[in-house]
């Protein structure tokens, strides 16, 4: 029975992801500023490309358009990609505004 619930959450997560090309600076309490490249985002989290000098569970703060500063923690890291969960879910209206801004900052194929 719990298997079905987990599958529903996974399916919902995949449907809500948006490809972006957003370079930003993440702040870490011990490492300071870390250059970060967000390649997809949802209301619950985001994925970065590039090596991330963090261990699973560590927290960073990122600045997102419309949203501002928001904390996230590392869920997974593999092959130069890392997945982060946001400290809170972004409200739908703010998320849509953010995606509009991020989309306007990209060129063909989502590249700047």
C-alpha positions as CSV (number, residue, x, y, z in Angstrom):
1,X,0.0,0.0,0.0
2,X,2.8,2.5,0.8
3,X,4.4,1.6,-2.5
4,X,1.5,3.2,-4.4
5,X,1.8,6.4,-2.4
6,X,5.6,6.6,-3.1
7,X,5.0,6.1,-6.8
8,X,2.4,8.9,-6.9
9,X,4.8,11.3,-5.3
10,X,7.5,10.4,-7.8
11,X,5.2,10.8,-10.8
12,X,4.1,14.2,-9.5
13,X,7.7,15.3,-9.1
14,X,8.6,14.4,-12.7
15,X,5.6,16.3,-14.0
16,X,6.5,19.5,-12.1
17,X,10.1,19.8,-13.3
18,X,11.1,22.7,-15.6
19,X,14.4,22.8,-17.6
20,X,16.3,26.1,-16.8
21,X,19.8,27.5,-17.3
22,X,20.4,29.6,-14.2
23,X,23.9,30.4,-12.9
24,X,23.9,31.6,-9.3
25,X,26.0,31.7,-6.2
26,X,25.1,29.4,-3.4
27,X,26.2,30.3,0.1
28,X,27.5,27.6,2.5
29,X,28.1,28.3,6.1
30,X,31.6,26.8,6.1
31,X,32.7,26.9,2.5
32,X,31.4,30.4,1.6
33,X,30.3,31.1,-1.9
34,X,29.9,28.2,-4.4
35,X,29.3,28.8,-8.1
36,X,26.1,26.9,-8.9
37,X,24.4,26.1,-12.2
38,X,20.7,25.1,-11.9
39,X,19.5,23.0,-14.8
40,X,16.0,22.0,-13.7
41,X,13.7,23.2,-10.9
42,X,10.4,22.3,-9.4
43,X,8.4,23.8,-6.5
44,X,10.1,21.3,-4.2
45,X,13.7,21.3,-5.4
46,X,16.3,21.7,-8.1
47,X,19.2,19.9,-9.9
48,X,22.6,21.4,-10.5
49,X,25.3,20.5,-13.0
50,X,29.0,20.7,-12.0
51,X,30.9,19.3,-9.1
52,X,29.4,20.2,-5.7
53,X,31.9,20.0,-2.8
54,X,29.1,19.0,-0.3
55,X,28.1,15.9,1.5
56,X,24.6,14.5,1.5
57,X,22.4,16.5,3.9
58,X,24.5,19.7,3.8
59,X,22.6,22.9,3.4
60,X,23.1,25.9,1.0
61,X,21.2,29.1,0.5
62,X,20.5,30.1,-3.1
63,X,19.0,33.2,-4.6
64,X,16.2,32.6,-7.1
65,X,14.3,35.2,-9.2
66,X,11.0,36.2,-7.6
67,X,11.6,33.9,-4.6
68,X,14.7,35.5,-3.3
69,X,17.0,33.7,-0.8
70,X,15.9,30.1,0.0
71,X,17.7,27.3,1.8
72,X,18.0,23.8,0.3
73,X,19.8,20.6,1.3
74,X,21.6,18.1,-0.8
75,X,19.7,14.9,-1.4
76,X,21.9,13.2,-3.9
77,X,25.0,13.7,-6.0
78,X,26.2,11.6,-8.9
79,X,28.4,12.2,-12.0
80,X,28.6,15.9,-11.7
81,X,24.9,16.4,-11.0
82,X,23.3,17.1,-7.6
83,X,19.7,17.2,-6.4
84,X,18.5,19.6,-3.7
85,X,15.3,19.7,-1.8
86,X,14.1,23.2,-0.9
87,X,13.3,24.1,2.7
88,X,9.8,24.9,1.8
89,X,7.5,24.4,-1.2
90,X,7.3,27.4,-3.5
91,X,3.7,28.7,-4.0
92,X,2.3,28.1,-7.5
93,X,1.9,31.7,-8.4
94,X,5.5,32.6,-7.4
95,X,6.8,29.5,-9.1
96,X,5.1,30.4,-12.4
97,X,6.5,33.9,-12.1
98,X,10.0,32.6,-11.5
99,X,9.8,30.2,-14.5
100,X,8.7,33.1,-16.7
101,X,11.7,35.2,-15.5
102,X,14.1,32.2,-15.9
103,X,12.7,31.5,-19.4
104,X,13.2,35.1,-20.5
105,X,16.9,34.8,-19.5
106,X,17.5,31.8,-21.8
107,X,18.0,31.6,-25.5
108,X,17.3,28.8,-28.0
109,X,17.3,25.3,-26.3
110,X,17.3,26.9,-22.9
111,X,20.8,28.3,-23.2
112,X,22.0,31.7,-22.3
